[in-house]
Amino acid sequence: RRQKLLRPGKSLYRALLDSVTLSDENVKFQIIHEENKVLLQVEVCEIESNIFRLKIDEAAPLRARYKVPDVLIKEPTTQRLSMSQKEAGILVVSSVNEDYRLKVTANPFEMELQSKGETVLSMNSNGLLYFEHLQQPPSDRKPTAENEDAASDSSKEKQENLGLWQEKFGSFLDIKAHGPSSVGMDFSLHGFDHVYGIPQRTEALLLKNTSDGDAYRLYNLDIFGHKIHDKIGIYGSVPLLLAHKPNRTSGIFWLNSSETLVDISTKAVAEHMLSGSAAETAKQRAVPLTDVRWMSESGIIDVFLLMGPTAFDIFKQFAQLTGTQALPPLFSLGYHQCRWNYEDEQDVKAVDAGFDEHDIPYDVIWLDIEHTDGKRYFTWDKKKFQNPRKMQEQLRKKKRKLVVIVDPHVKVDPTYTLYSQAKDKGYFVKDRNGQDFEGICWPGSSCYLDFTNPEVRRWYGDQFAFKTYKGSTNILFVWNDMNEPSVFRGAELTMQKDAVHYNNWEHREVHNLYGFYQQMATAEGLIRRSSGKERPFVLTRSFFAGSQKYGAVWTGDNTAEWGYLKISIPMLLTISMAGISFCGADVGGFIGDPEPELLVRWYQAGAYQPFFRGHSNMKSKRREPWLFGEKNTQIIREAIRERYVLLPYLYTLFYRAHTAAEPVMRPLWIEFPGKIETFGVENEYMLGNALLVHPVTEREARAVSVLLPGSEEIWYDFRKLKRMEDPGILKIPVTLENIPVFQRGGTVIPLKTRAEKSTEWMTDISYELHVALDTEACAIGELYLDDGHSFQYLHKKQFLYRKFTFHKNILSSSCTDESGQYHTTCVVEQVIVLGFGQQPTSVTACSKGNGKEKEVVFTYDTKTSALTLENLALSVYADWEICIN
């Protein structure tokens, strides 16, 4: 609010260039505010791989200001900057390879980042650098004769002071013990008018201008049935913004965990172009400029400028700072069946049997809050779940898993061990008076564990040990919900900002980290439970930058309406671009009852998205996939089976996310960065680089308009195997049976030849390869394989990473990573070559090891130009060649 009063103009900050020091780590100098004379320390460094970091803090603060810990995976390695100019109010430093130069103008203070002479980004060019220095609290003056005047001071002064040291929200009073501490800064992105990122909200893919209304808000809140197209933040926050133009992608990562607002304004500015001869007048052209203003309630300014220059470079740069997506256990990429709530052991057994009866694959059944003893987490309702171990053993026999909910609030009940232990140890968040903070949540009166404290996280993780968590087994995994944290009857349904955490930091400083820390503690606890052997699975509702290291997220309490199916696509794309590949939306919508057509369309979309879970709330009717008539059951079964057949490709994409930070689900523009027509597309997306998916999100749709990008690309119908007409916008007829999916020419997709009851039943099922030829009649693809559940791929090199190449009518299988040791008896049984020009005369296969050639059975479809090779029995881990003559 106070920052908003500062309008664009000349900055009141001036850089003191005689204070410049240059070391191996960074460049430091001070800036001074011309009116209040407070000194700020500016620190700039270059981090390897084209990242620049800018930190601004008080030179001499009254007390240390909050600096976000634990999000960066390590203190980044810096590179020495060199000073290339320092004169008359200007300082220029250059990067190691001299591609980048940072120009600092002293008065008014401004910074410009240039790449090969072109300005990419400037900072404080609108003069919106804002930094409230910490002050002593005003002494409580009592009006006496002498200071009567002071007491009746102008109401303007009173108004000013109101928000500084305390603020009212309805009946809530927020006491700011340390006074105002807001920080902010503006960044101008030159030549950019497409900006993305800063999840999470129910909003479009492209960020909009905010000049006419509310800023985008990053403040994790429990918003039940969130409205569509709203700039308010919902359950999670990643303060990462991406900007894209045809020849460059740039990113801004604002590392601050307090409430943050982001204002965006895009305009065209005139740029002078010097023409051939000096005599001619300089020409002008309009170029876009996007101003992004970040405003945070507290902390310091700590911002990373990710210079790309490609989107994939940005993803790697962000992962270099915050980590990559954890490699999920394979079962968690299967289908999850959830409801608030499955009633009891009999209900679980019946639902599990229902999937087998209707021949629908699934991997995990979920239990919501009602499975516990009175909402006491880590316990079981003694009547409904009398023998949870036996229930899990029955699921284990079916090669399936169980997920239970574990929320961060703890029921106030001295007889509940978790509560009494945490209370004794002082592990709860405190209120401003030093008492345990109490709020209302599902169990009634509750206290909230302070996950910002490493000791609390360790203790909490230990609660998942089999001997401590009675009735749990190694097929039980965890769902962290309500961890914004959600506090019923709290201001905005969350914890008061003046609550106090570990090391005396107020809640306002750490708010957006709360869920991040709970998921971290849970994931680490599950790993320790298996003595470091097994990969965890943890789903969280609240998240921050870096949450990808600990598991999956979902989009929260959506509604069973067509609009929510439609908006789920840009929501998931935005989360994916922010480093969190393992994301999904509740299939069918959590709130309300979907009509059968909507449910079918949601299953078809979810089957081609990273996290695939059906979920509904207690007021909605039961909606297991077989309850909507035989026809709909058949279509949903087919959608889920397609997912299971696609798992080798999906698991390989997750390995790429884990090792190379490539998002599993991507907006079209990331694959086609030069095609402007893709920049705003949000009704279709790429799954990896090979599949384009266009969910049907309209009721009773008979046709959809699909953009198949790239004039030089060839696209194939993924199911019919036939080449599409020329790329561009095509009107594709659709039936209820399935949604349009296309394979891109030049790719090879590994699939399983059939689906089984769950992922674990499919280990030994053979593979088939779909080889889609490009204009050069070439294709390339990969397959990653390991045991699907342990860390042996990491510690013992127990993995297999294969590469398939089609070139000059030869399909070859070779090793991508020689260090992989994993053995499998699996074979490639079938290959389909899409877009093969003519019927071959003969096909032979030859394994490199034994050198024996064998004739291959093939069929050629002249209508679709698809060549099918059968009965191959070629080992997945051997090198081999198939020659088509």
N, C-alpha and C positions, 0 to 999 in steps of 0.2 A: 504494500500500500504506500509506504513512504518512498520506496524506490520509484514507484510509478509517477510520483510527483516530479522526478527529475526528467526533464524533456531533452530530446536531442539538441546538441549545441556544442559550444566550445567547452572542453573539459577543464575542470578546475585543478587537474593534476599536472605537475611539471616534473620531468625527469631530471635528476641531478647527475649529469654525465661525468662529473669529476669523482663520483663515488663508484665508478665502474671497476669491478675486479673480474679477471678472467682466470679460470682454473681448468684443470683437466675435466672436471665434472660439469661446470656451468659458467654462465655469465651472470653476475649479480650487480644490481645498482639500486639506488633508492629513488622513490618519487615522493613529492610533497604536495599536500593539498593547500592551495594558495590561501584559503580562508582559515581553516582550523589548524594549519601548520603541522598536522600529524604526518609522520614519516611512514611510508610503507616500503617493505623490502621486496624487490622483484627478482625472481630467479628464472632464468631461461636455460633449458638444456636440450641437446639433441640426443634422441635415443636411437639405437641402431634400427635400420629398416624404415627410414623416412617418417619418424615420429618426433614432434617437438612438444616439450612440456613447459608450461608457463605456471609459475606459482607466485601468488601475491599474498603477503601476510603483513601484519603490523611489525614494524622494526623493533618496537619495545612494548609488547602487549602487557596489560595489567596481569593477565594470567594466560596460560597457553590456550590457543583456540583449537577447536576440534579438527583433527585431520583424519580422514577415513582410513581405518586400518583393514587388513585382511582381504580386501577386494583384489588388489594387485597380487599376482602370484609370487612376485619377488621385486626387490628394488631394481628398477630397470637399468640396464647397462648403458652408460652415456658415452657420447663421442665428443671429442674436443672441438669446440667452435673456435674459429680464428677471427681476429678483429681485422676488417679490411678497410674501415674508414672511421675516423672519429674527429669531427671538426664542427665548428659553428652549429651546435645544437643538433647534430645528427650522428648517430652511431650505427655502423653496419657490421654485422658479424656473418660469417659464411660457414656453411656446413663443410664436413670433411671433403666430400667430392665436389664441392663448390656448385652443386646443382641448386642449392637453396641459399637464400640470403634473407637475413632478418634485419629490417631497417627500423631503428628506434628514433622517433622525432621527440625532442625534449619538450618543446612548449608550443601548443599543449601536448601532453604525453599521448603518443600514438605508436602502434607497432604495425609493421607490414611484413608479410611472409611472401617472398617471391620465389618462383621456380623458373629457372632459366630466363630471368628478366621479366617474367609476367607475374603480376600480383594475383595471388590466389586468394589471399585472406588478409583482412586488416582488422586490427583490434583497437577499440576505443576511438574509432574514427567518427562516431556519433557522440563522443564525450559522455558515455553512460557508465563509465567505470564508477562503482559505488562501493564504499567500504566503511561500515559503521565501526569505529574503534571502540574498544571496551572502556567503560567509564565507571567511576565510583558512583554508587547509588546516591540519589539526592537525599540529604538528611531530612528527616521528618520535622518540618518547621511548624511550631505552634503559633497561631496568630497572636501577637502581643501588640502593644501600642506602636512599638518601633516598626514591626514588619507587617502592619495592617495592609499597607500598600502591596506588599509582595503577595499576600494571601488573595487580595482581590485582583490579582494579575489578569490580564486580558484573557477572555475565554479561548482565544486562539492558542495561547501558550498551553492552557489546560488540554485542549484538544490534542496538541502536539504531544504532550507528555503521556496522554492516555495509552497510546500504542507502544510507548517506549519501554515502560517498566511493568505495565500490566495491561491485559486486554480482556474484554468480555465477549463471550460467545453465548448468547441466550443466558442461561443460568450459570454458565461455567466461567470461572475467573482463571485466567492464565497469568501466573505471577512470573515475571522474567527476572530471576534472581541476579543475572549478570547483565541485565539491561539489553538494549538493542545491539544486534551484531550482524545485521544483514549485509550481504555482499552481492555484487553483480557486475556484468560487463557485456559490452556489445561486440559482435563479430560481423564483419561484412564479407560475404562470399561473392567474389567477382566473376561475373559471367554465368552464374547459376540461377535458374529459377525453378528447379525441381528439388525439393527437400523431403526427406523421409526420416522415420525412426521415432525416438523418444516414446517407446511403449510405456504403459499400456492404457489404451482407451478404445471405446467402441467407435472407431473413426476410420475414414478412408485411408488409402495407402499414401497419397500425397498430402503433405502437411499444408495447411491453408494459411493465408494471411490472417493475422489476428488483430490488425489495426482497427477493425470495426467492432471488436467485442472482447470476449474473454481470452486470456492467454492459455496456452497448454499448461496443464498442471501435473507435476510429478509429486504425488503424495498418496501413499498406499492406503486405500480405503476399501471397506467391505460395502459394496454397493449392489444390493440385491436387485436383479432385473434391471441392470444399467441401461440407460436410454441410448438409442442409436444416434450417431453423429453428435457426440458430446465431447468437448475438449477436456472435461474433468478427468483426472487420473483415476484408474480403478486399482485393482489389487497389487500390481507390481510396477516398478519403475526402472528403466535403464536410461540414464542420461546421455545417450549417444545419438547424435544427429548426423545423417548422411546427406551430402549434396552431390548432385550428378549433372554433368553436361556431357555432350557426345565424346569429348576427348579426355575427360578427367572426372574422378570421383574423389571427394574429400570428406573427412569426418571430424566432428568435434565431440570429445568425451569430457564432460563436465563432472569431475569426481566430487560429488557433494551429496550427503545422505539426508539433509534437512529438506523441508518443503521447498520446492523449486518451481518457478514459473518460467515459461519460455515464450517470448513474443517473436513473431515472424512477420517480416514485411518484405515483399518482393516488388521491385519497381524497375523501370527501364531508365538507364542513365546514358547521357550522350558521351561517346568516346571519340576523341579526336584521332583521325588517321592522317598521317602526313602523306601527301600524294607525291608523285614522281618529282616534279620540279618545285623548288622552293617558292617560285613566283606564284604558282597556283595556290589558292586558299586551301587550308586544310579541310578535308571532308569530315563529316560527323556521321556516326552510326549509333543506333540505339542498342545498348547491350544490357542484359538483365543484371540486377544486383540484388542479392537477398541479404537482408540484415536479420541477424538472430541475436536476441538479447536474453541472457540467462540471469535470473534473479533467485538467490537462495536466502533462506531465513537466517542462516548462521554458517559457521565454519570459516574456511579460507577459500581463496580462488585457487583451484588446482585443476588445470585443464590440459588435455592432450590433443594436439592437432595432428590428425592422422592424414598424411599427405598422399596416400594411395600409391600411384596414380589410378589404379583400377579398383573396382569394387572388391575383387578377390584379395587385393593387397590390403584393403581396409580391414576385411574380416581377419586376415592374418595379424595385422597390427593390433587390432583390438584383443585378439586371443593371446598375443605375446604379452599383453598387459594383464588380462583378466582370466586367461586359461581357455581351454577348448571344451567342447561338449564332452561330458563323460561318455564312454562307450556303454550303451545300455545292454543289460542282459537280453538275449534274443527273445525270451518269452514276453518281455515288455513291449515288443514291437507287434505282438499278436493283438487279438481283440480282447477288450476288458468289459466285463458286464458289471454294472454298478447300479445301486438304487439306495435312496434314503427311505426305507432301510429293508434289507432282507431280514425277515422276522426272526428266524431261529435256525437251528441245525437242520430241521426237516425242510425248511424253505430253501436253504442252500443246496441240500441234496436234490430237491425236486428241480430247481433251476439248472443245476449241473446236468442232471439226467435229461432235461428238456433239450439241451444242445445236442446230446448224442442221439436222442430220439428223432430229432429233426435234421440230423446230419449237418449241423452248423459248427464250424471250428470255433473254439475260443480258448483262451489261456488263463484268464484270471477272473475270479469272482471277488467282489469288494463288500466290505462291511462298514457302514456309516456309524454315527454316534450311538445308535440304539443298541449296539452289540455289547456295550460296556455295562458295568454295574453302576447305574445312576450317573452316567457321564464322567466316571472316573477312568481316565485313560490308563492303559496297561492292565485293565481288568476285563472280566467277562460277566455278562448277566447270568447269574447262577441258574435261573429257570430256563432261559432260552438257549443258552450255550453251555450245557452241563459238561460236555466233553469236547472242548475245542481241539484237543490233540487228535482225537479219533476222527473228527471232522476233517482235519488237515491231512491225516493219513489216507482217508478216502480220496481226497483231491489229489494227493501225491500219486496214488495208484493210477489215476487217470492222467498223470503227467500235467497237472495243473497247479496253479498257485492261488494264494489268498492275499489280499491287501486289506489292512485295517486302518482306520483313521486314528491319528494321535495329534490332538490340537495343543496349542501352547498354554491355554488357561488351565489352572488346576483348582479343582473344587475345594473350597474352604471346609475342611472336615478333619479335625484332629485325629480321627481313627483311620484316615486314609494315609498309608505309609508315604506315598509320594509327597503329599502335602506336608506331613509332619517333618519328614527329613529335610525338605527344601526350606521349611520355616526355620528349623533349628540351625541350618547351615547359613541362613541369611541369603538364600538364592533367588528371592523374589525382587522384582522391580519395586522401588520405594515411592511413596508420595512425597510431596515437597516438605512434609514435616518429619520425614524419616521413618514413617510407619510403612508396613507392606501395602502397596497399592492394591485396593480392592475394586473390582468392577463386576458387572453382571455379564455372564455368558451362558452357554447351554446348561451348565450344572447349577445355575443360580450364582450365588456369591463366589467369586473366583479370584485367585492371585495369578500373577503372570511371571513365568520364569525369566530371568535376565540372561538371555542367550548372548549378550555382548560380552559376558564374562567367560573367559576360556575354561575356568574351573567348573562353571555351571554346564557348559557344553559337554565337557568330559563326563561329568556325573550323569547328565541326561543320556548321553550315548550309551553309558553303561547300563541304563535301565532296559536296553534291548537284549542284554545277555540272556541266553535261554534259561539260566537258573533263576534270574531275577524276574523276567517277564513270564510268569506262569502261564502254561497253555500255549506258548508260542513255539513254533518249529522253524526249520530253515527254509520252509516254503512261504513263510509269512513276510510280507513287505509292507511299506508304510506310506500313508497319505497324510501330509501336514496341511491342515485347513485353518481358516480363521486366524491366520498368522500375520495380519497387517500391522498390529494386532486388532482384532475385532472386539470392541467393548460395547455391549448393549447399553443404551442410556448414556453413553459417553459423548463428548463433543464430536460430531461427525461420525459417531459409532466407533471411535478409536480412543486410544490412551491419551490422557492429558499431556500436553507438551512439557509441563513442568514436573512430571514424574522423573525420578532419579535412577540412573543406571550405574553400573560398575565404573569405578574411578570418578564418581560424582558428575558424570556427564548427564545433562538433561535429556529427556526423551526427544525434544525437538531436534537435537543434533543427530540422533541415530535412527529416527523413525523408519526411514525407508530400508534400513538394514535388518529390521527385526526378523522378517520371514527368511531372508537370506541366511541368517545365523541359525535359525531353527532347522532348516533343511541341511545345513552343513553338519550340525550336531547329530542329526538323525542318520545321515549317510555314513558319517564316520563311525557311529555306533553300530550300524549294520555290518560295516567292514570288520570292525573289531570282534563282533559276535562270531564271525567265521575265521578268526585268527588271521585276518588279512587275505584270505583266499578268494572270497566270493564278491562279485560286483553287487552293489546295492541297487534297489529301485526305490526312489522316493519321489512322489509327486507333491509339489507345493503350489499353493494358490498365490502367495506373495513372493516377490523376487526382486533382485537388484542386479546390477552388472556383475557378472561372475557366477550367477546361480547355475549356469550351464555345467559347472564342474560337479554339481551334486545331484543332477537328475532332470526331472521333467516338470513342465508347468502346463496349466490349462487356463482357458479364458474365463473361468468362473461361472457365476449363476446367470446363464443366458435363458432366453425364453423360447418356447416352442412356436415360433412364428417364422415365416419365410424371410423376413428382413434380417433375422439373426443368423440364419444359414448364410445369407449373402455377405453380411459384414464379417462373418468369421474368417473369410478368406484374407482380406487385407489385415485383419487383426493378427492372424498367424504369420503372415508375411513380414509384418513389422517386428514381431517378436523374434522371428528367425534371423532377420537382418541385424538384430541386437545381440547375436551370439548364441541365442537359446534355440537350438534346432529341434529339441525334443518337446514339441508343443502340440496341443490339440484343443478342440472345443467339444463340449458335451453333445454327443450325437442325439438328435431328437429335441434338444432344448431341455434344460433342467426344470423350468417352471412351466406348468400347464400341460396340455395334452395335444400332441401333434396329430394332425389328420394323417391317415396312412401314407398318402402321397409324399407329404413333407418328410415323414420318417424314412421312407425309402430313399428319397433324394439325399437325405443327410447321411445315411449309411454309405451311399455311393460316393459322396464327397469324402467322408471320414476314412474310407478304405484307402484313399490316396493322400492321406495326410499323416504326419509323423506319429502323433499319439492318438490312438483310436479307442475311445471308450464311450459306451452308451450309459447315460446317467439320467436320473429323474428324481423329483423330490416327493416327499411323503403324501402331498395332496394330489399328485397326479396319478392317473390310472396305471396299472401294471402295463409294461410295454416290452416284455421279452419278445425277441424277433419273430416268434411264431404265433403271436396273438392277433394278427391282422388279416387272417384268411390265407388260404393256400397259395394264391397267386403272389401276394406280397412276401410271404415267407420264402418262396422260391427266389424272388428277385434279391431279397436281403441276403439269403444264403449265397447266391452267386457273387454278390458284392464282397462279402467276407472271404469267400474262397479266393477271389481275385487277389485280395490282400495277401493271403497266405502263400499263393503261388509267386507273388512278387517279392517275398521276403529276402531272397538272396541279393536282389538289387538294392532293396532298402537298407539291409544290414551293411552292404558295401558303402552306401552313401553315408551311413552313420560312422563308419570307419574313416571316411574322408573328412567328415565333420570333426572327428576326434583327433585326427593327425594333421589336417591341413586347414581346419576352420572353415570349410566350405559348407554353407547352409544346405540342409537337406531339401527344404522347400524354398523356392526362390521366385521373386518377381521376374517377369520376362526381361526387364531392362538389364538385369545382371548378366544374362546370357547374350543379350543383344544390345550392348551399351551404346552403339552408334545409331540405333534405330529409334528416332524420336517418338514414333507412333506407339512404342512399347512403354514409354516412361510413366504413363498414368494407368496402365492396364491392371485391374484388380479383380476381374471376374474369372480369370484363369491364371495358371502359374506353371512353373517348371518344377518337376520333382527330379532333382539332380539335373544333369545336362541333357538327358535323353528323352524324358517324357514330358509332354505338355498336357495338362489336365484342365478341362473346362466343366466344372460342376454345373448342374442345372438348378437354378435357384428361383425359378418362377413357377407358379402353379399352372398345371395343365399345359406346359410348354410343348409345342409341336416341332419347334426348330430353335436353334441358337445361332448367334453370329459369333464365329470363332476367328480370332486373329492368328494366322500361322505366319510368324515373322520371317523376314530375310528373303530377299529376292533370289539369293543363290542357294537357299536351303531346299531340301526335299523332305516332305513329311509323309508318314504312313499312318493309316488307321491301325491302332494297336491291336484291335480284335479281328478286323477283317483282313488285315495284312496287306491291304492294297494301297498303292501310292495315291496321295491326294492330288487334286488339280493344282494349278500354280498357287504358290503362297499368296498371302494377303488376307482380306476379310472374306470368309466363306460362310454361307448360310447352311448349316448342317441340320438335317432332320433328326429329331430324337423321339424315342419311345420311352415308356417307363422302365424298360428292361435295363438300360445302362446309360452312362454319361460319356460324352466324347473324350477319348484319350488318344494321343498321337505320339508316335515314336519319331524322333528326329533322325534323318539320314546321317550316316557317319558314326552311328553308335551301336554297341552290342549290349544287350540286356540279358543277364543271367536270371533264369526262372527255375522254380521246381516244376516237375512234370505234373504234379497233382497236390491238392491240399489234403491234410489229415485232421484228426480231432484237435490237435494243438501243435505248437511249434516242435515240442520234444518228440512227437510221433513222426516228425518229418526229417529227422537227422539223416537217415540213410536213403531218402528218396532221391532219385536221379535228377539231373539238371537238363534243361533245354536252353539253347541260346537263340535269341532273336537278333539277327544281324541285319541292320538296316543300312543299305548302301547310299552314299552321298553322290554328288555329281561326278566324282572321280572314281566311282565304284569301289570306295574304300570304307572301312568302319573300324572302330576301336572301342574296347570296353574292358571292364575289370570285374573280378570276383574276389571278395575278401571272406575268409572262413576261419573260424576257431571253435573252441568247445561251446561258445555261446553263453558262458556263465561265470568263468573264473578270471583271475588276473594272470593266468599262465601265458596269455598272449604277450604280456608285458615282461614278466619276470623270467619266463622260460622259453620265449620265442615260439610258443605253441600257436602258430597261426600259419595261414597259407594265403598268399596274395598273388593272384594270377592275372595275366593280361591276355586278352584275345584281340588279334589283329586280322583284318581281312584286307588283302592287297594283291592285286594281279591274280584274282581268282583262287588265292590260297588263304584258308583260314588257319591261323596258327595259335597255339596256346603256349605261352612262355611265363617265366617267373618274374614278377615285378619286384619282389624283395627276397633276395637269396637267403636272408637270415631266418626266414620262417621255417619251422620244423614240423608243423602239424601234419598228421597223416589221416587220410580219410579213404574209405573204400568206395566213396561215391563216384559215379561216372556221369559224363555228359552223354545222354541217351539220344538226344535229338537236336538238330540245328535247323532253323528256318532262315533262309536268306531272302530278305525283302528287296524287291526292285531288281531282281536278277534278269538281265536282258533277254536271254534265250534259253531254250532247253539244252542242257549239256548232253554230251555223248556218254561220258562216264565220270564217276567220282571215286577217288581212292582216299583212304585214310592210312596214316603211318605214324606209329608211336616212335619217338626219337630213341628210346631205350633199345627196343628189339629190332628196329629197322624193317620189320615186315610190313609190306603193303597189303591192305585188304580192300576189296570192292565194297562200295557203300550203296545201300538201297536208297533210291531217291524218287520223289514225285515232283513234277513241275506243273504249276497251275498257270495256264496261258492267260486267264482272265485277270489274275492279280499279279502275275510275274513273281510269285513266291515259289522258292525252291525248298522242298522239305527233305532233309537227310535223316534217315531213321536207323534204329538198332546200332548205334555207334559204339556204345560201351567203351568210350575213351576216358581213361582215368583223369580225375580232376587235378591231381597233383603232378601228373607227368607232362612233359613237353610233347606236343604232337602237331601234325599238319593234316589238313584235308585239302586235297587238290581237286579242283573242278575243271574238267576238260571239255 
